[in-house]
């Protein structure tokens, strides 16, 4: 089974920015799905970070509101997460999936915020 492929993570200092990308393989029209970014910090459960509907309505976890922006390019079948004002608590592995986790989880992309 195919799974999303996330990229763009890395090590960044507090206050820095990163842009994550998620490519959805196969013949899947991401316009038909409510897409989402999740993250899982060490020792914690995976949590929903942001979502975007087919009408481009967005929702964010309270902890990232005003700092993160979710977007998509349907032609490229790619989901993005622009992360600004990063904080050490944002350190986690970031994943993308549908809002109902329809697909197998990918390997995610590691984001580490540290000075």
N, C-alpha and C positions, 0 to 999 in steps of 0.2 A: 504494500500500500504506500502511496506517495504521501509525503508530509510537507508542510511549509519549510522553507529554508530562510532562517534569520541571519542577519549580518549587521555590522556597523558598531558593535560594542567595542569596549576598550577601557583603558585606564585614563581617568580624567580627574583634575583637581576640583575641589568644591567650587561651585559657581560656574563651572564649565558647561559645555554643550556637547551633545552627540545626536546623530540622526541614525536611527535604526531603520532597516529595510527588511521586508519579508516578501519573498517571492512565492507565489502559490503555483505549484506545477500542475500539469495535467489540463484537461479540458474543463476547467472550472471557471465559471463567470462570477467573479467576486462581487459584481453588482447585485447578484441575487442573494447575497449573504450579509448578515450583520457581522462585521469583522471586529476583532478585538486584539489588544495587546494584554499580556499577562506577565507577571514576574514572580520569581520564587527566590527569596533570600535564604541563606544557610539556616537550616533548622526551623524554617517556617513553611507554612502551606502556600501553595500557588495562589496569587490574588489577581483579580481583575484590575487593570490599570486604566484602560480607555477603550471605548468602542465607537464605531461609526456605522450608521445605518445606510440603507440603499438610497435614502434621501439626504445623505451627508449630515444627518443630525449626529452630534457627538456628545458623549458623556465621559466624565473623568472621575477617578477616585479622588476623594477630598484631598488626599495628601499630595496630589500632583496637579491639581487644578490651578490654572494660571501659569504653570511652568511647562507642561507637556502639551503637544498638539498632535493629534492623530489625523492622518490623511491617506488617501489612496489614489493610485493611478490605474484605472481599470484597463486601459489599453496595454499597460505593462504588467498587469496582474500583480501589482506590488502594493503592499501596505507600508506606511511609514509611521515613525514615531519621532517627532522632533522633541528633544529633551533639553531644556534650558535651566539654568540655575540649579544644576545638579547638587545633591547633598549626599553625605555618606550613607544616609538611610535608603538611598535609591540603589545601593549596591545589591545586585541580584542577577540572576539569569532571566533574560527577557524572551518571551515566546509570543508567537501569534497563532490565532486559531479563530474559528467562528465563535460567536457568543455562546453557543451551545456545545462547543468543543467537539465538532463533528469529525474532525480529522485526527489522525495519529499525531502526537506531539513530536515536533522536531527537536533538534539538539539545543536550540536556543542560542542566544548570544550573550556573553558575559559582559556586564557593566560594573566597573569598579570605580567608586568615587573616593579618592583618598589623597591627602597631601603628602 
